[in-house]
Amino acid sequence: MVQALVELDENTNRVLNVVKAKYGLKDKGQAIQVVVEKYIEEENEPELRPEFIEKLQKIRKGNYIKFNSINELRKATS
């Protein structure tokens, strides 16, 4: 395990204390780990989730009518 001495501004310190309390963690190091893990899950996901891919495939299979202008669409719907 790597140890690091870091300087935190007051707001970051408060946020880490909230994360620490919310998850019942022993120290701020664990709180930093939780924050980084959440970041990796949300922002650094290299693949699309399978549910999203399925949804896109269903949309692609649908029957659609192509319109060249808004006026054509309005005529078709009226």
C-alpha angles and dihedrals in degrees: 000000000000120000122208136182108218135180115224129192117234096260094050090048090053092049092051090050090053092049090047092052095042094054097034094241125170100225145004091260089067089046090055089051091053092049092049093047091051090049091051091050095048108031108021100048106139096196135047116251114259092238091057092049090052091051091051092049091052090051092051092053093056125109112252136178118220118223125193095203144010089252091059089051092050092050092050094049097044 
